[in-house]
Amino acid sequence: MSLPRMRTFMEVYRQRSISGAARSLNLTQPAVSQHIAGLEVAIGRPLFERSPSGVEPTSSADELAMDIGDKLDAAEAALASARARSMDISGVLQIVGHADFIAEILSEQMLPLLESGVNIRMHTGNGSMVSSMLLEGHCDLGISALPVIDDRLKSERIYTSRVLPVAAPSVVERILSAGDFATAVRAEPLLAYNLELSLIEPWLIKNQISVASLVPAVVSQDLRAQRKLLTKGFGWSVMPEFLCQEQIARGELMEIPSPVGTREIHYFLIWAPSALRQVRVAHARQTLLTKLRELEQQKR
């Protein structure tokens, strides 16, 4: 039950593939197969069965993964962090996430990494792209407002923000002076993150406003573009408070009063467990977690 064999087992278990685990671990497929065979001899039961798409875990594999998965990840992360304190961590770190969150919140928290010699490459994308970039090994760390649902990835919540309906003061005044609030809101041009209205629909439903036949005038996955249009008096939108609080303070934007209430959005730092075997990635993950926890404490 050596550490390399357990590491190989967890990678095959998460990937459901011998070849995928081999690529991730930088091993040959025969070496991966030998590690799995050795574990099966050690526990006396088969761990995987062949399938058209790769391999499927047996109940014994499920039990073993439940027993060692998180413990192995924690041990490897701790080992990588310890190595980072005594090794050169310079090099390139690839990060992917929501453009507006990276720009407004994350970029400043990267300063300790930059000062320690880490070069950072930032990529933008939505939740599905973040997961794909991490799983395919194109990026080391990801930021998403969607919780991880893929067992091959791990995440930790790093930031929480209220989500506010906002518009220019003249637009808010027009909405509030109308006879029917819901009708007035729907009559104004809508600026949305996507066509699914993922940020807007929950607010509409919570405040008992119909979503039916609502078509955005503008769709942009960088909410800063929407913010610019809103300050010019065009339309309304729903966005995280950190993106509009300065504009509200300056009187350029105004919160639209919610009849029932607002809600919160949570952001997550996401990584593939195998990525933490790289000292630089483990160090970056821990540094960003620490800095963002400090930022959350300052908000309270």
N, C-alpha and C positions, 0 to 999 in steps of 0.2 A: 504493500500500500504506500509506495513512495510518492513524494510530492509531484514529480513529473507525470506519473501515471494518473494521479487524481486530477491534475491540471488538464491532461489530455481527455480524461473521461468527461469532465465538465464542459469542455469545448465541443466534443462530439454530441453531448446531451443537448447543449444549447443550439448547435448548428443543425442537428439531425443529419449530419453528413460527415463521413470520414474525410473526404477530399476538402470540404470546407474547413474542418478542424486543422487539417494538415497545412493549409494555406495560412490560417490565422496563427498557428504555432511555429511556422517556418520549419516544419518537419516533412518527411516523406510520408506518403500514404501507408507503406509497409510498416514504418516506425509507429504510426498512430495505431494501426491494427495490432501490432505487437503489444503496445501499452494496454489496449483494451483486453486482449487475450490474457495478458498477465494478471490483470485485475479480476477477470472472470475465474481464473484458476485460484486466486487468493480467496475469493468469497464463495466459490463453489457453485455459482449460478450464472446463466447467461445475462448479459446486460442489454444487448441490442439485437434486433431482428432486421434482416434486410427488407427493404421496400423499394418500389419502383422509383421513388424520389430520393432515396438515401438509406437511412436507418431509422427505426422506431424503437424507443426505449421500452424495456420490459418493466414489470412492476418492481423488480429488484433495483433497476436503474433509477426509477422514480424515488424509491426509498433512500438510496445512496445519495442522490442529488439533494434531497431534502435535508439529509444529515450533514453534508459537507459543503454544499454550494456557497452559502453566505459566509461560512467560517473560512473557507479557502480564499474567497474574494477579500475578506478583511485581512487575513494573514499576508496575502500578496501585496495589498495596498500598504500595510504597515511596513513590510520589508522594503518596498520601493521608496517609501517616504524616508526611511532610515538611510537608504543608499543615497538619496538625493542630498542629504545633509553633508555627505563626504565626497560627492562626485560632481563633475561638471555637467550642468543641466542645460547648457546652451544648445541651440538648435531651433527647429521650426515647430510651432504648435498650430494645428489647424482647428479652428472653431467655427461652427455653423449655428445659425439661429435667426430669430426675428430681427430684422434690420433696426427697427426703432428701439427695441430693448437693448441691443448691443451698443447702439450709439448713445442712448440716454442714460443707461444704468451700468452696463458691463464694462465699457471701455475704460472708465476711470479706475475700476478695480483691477485692471490688468497691469497697472504701473509697476507693482513689485516684481512681476514676471519679466517685464521689459527691462527693468533695472538690473535684473540678475542675468541678463544675457539671452533670454528666450525671445526669438523672433516669432511674431504672431501673424497668422493669415486668417482674415475674417471672411466668412462666406454667409450669404443670406438665404433663407428658405423657410418654408412653413413646416408644420409638425411632421408630415410624411416625408419630406425631403431630409429633415434632420435625422430621422431614423435610418433612412436609406444610406445617407452619407456615412453614418457611424458604422452600420453593419457591413458596408462594403469596404471599410477601411480608408475612405477618402478623408475623413476628419477624425480628430481625437476626442473632442468634447462638443456637446450640443446644448442649445438652449431652446426650450419649447414651452408653450403655454398649455400643451396637452400632456396628460400623464402618460407614462410609458405603459404599453399593453403587450409589448414583445418581451418574452422571457429572456431573450438574448441580451437585453439591455438593462442597466440599472439607472436609477435616478434619485435625486434628492431635491426637495422643494427649497428654493433659494430666495424667493421674493413674492410678496403679496401686495396687490394694489386694488383699490376701489375702481370700479368701472362706471364712468359718469356719462350721461347724455349731455352734449354740449352744442352750443351754436354761438354766433355773434349776438351781442345784446339786442340788436334790432330784430333779429329773427326770434329770439326768445320772447321779446315783448309782443311780437305779432302772434305767436302761438298762445301766449297767456291771455291776450285780449280777445281771442276768438271765443265763440259761444261753446264749442265742443273741443276739449283738449285733444282727444284721440284723433278726431278728424283733422284738426289743425296740424298735428305732428305729421300725419301721413300726407298732408298736402305739400309739405316742404320737401325740397330735393334731399335725397338720402345719400350719404357717403359711407361706403362699407368696406370692410377688410376683404371680404369675398362674397360670391354670389349666394352662398349658403347663409349669409347674415349671422355668422357664428358669434360675433360680439353683440349684435343688435337684437337678435331674436329673443334671447333670454330676458333682456330688459323689457321688451315689448310684452312678452307673455306675463312676466311678473306684474306689470302695470296694466294688464287687461286691455291691451291694444292689439287689434287684429294684425297678423302678419300677412294675410292673404293678398296676393297680387302686388306686393310691395317690391318694386324694381329699383335698384340703386342707380343714381345718376353717375356716380363715380365708384370704381372698385380699385383699390390699391393696397398691396400688402406692406407698404411702408406708410404707417399712419401719420408720419410727419408731412407727407404730401397733402393728406386730408386736412391736417391742422392748418396748413397755409391757406387753403381754400376757405375753411371755416372763418378764419380771421378776416377774410375779405367780404364776409357777409353772405356766402353761398352755402345754403343747406344746413344740415345737422348730422351729427354722428354720435356714436358711443365709443369711448376710448378709455384706456387706463389713466388714472389720475396723474401719474408721473409725466404723462405726455402733454397735459393741458393745465397743470396747476400754475405755472408761471404766467401763461396767457390769461388765465382767470384773474390772477392777482393784478395784472396790468390792465384789466378791463377789456382785453381784446376778445375774450370768450366769456361765456356765462353758462353755468350749469342750468340745464332745464329741470325745473322741479319735478320730481318723480311722485306721482300720486300714491304709490305703494312703497317703493323703495328702490335702492340700487343693489348691486351685487359686487363680488370680488373676483379677481382673476389671479391665478397662481402660476408662477414660472418655475421650471425645473431645470437643473443641470443634469445632463444625461451622458452616459458613457457605456462602452462595451467593457465588461470586466477584463477581457484580455488586453485592452489598451493600457491598463494600469501596470502591466509588467514593464512598460517603458518608464524609466525614472522621471523623465521630463513631464510626461502626462500625469503621473501620480502626484508629482509636486504641484503642477498647475491646478489640478482638481482640488487639492487640499487648500491651496492658497486662495482660490476663488471662493470656495465654500466658507473659509474663515472671513474673508473680506465682506462677502454678501451677508453673512450672519451679523456682522458688526453693523452693516448698513440697516438691516431690519431692526436691530436693537435701537438705533438712533431715531427711527421713525416713531417708536412707542413713547 
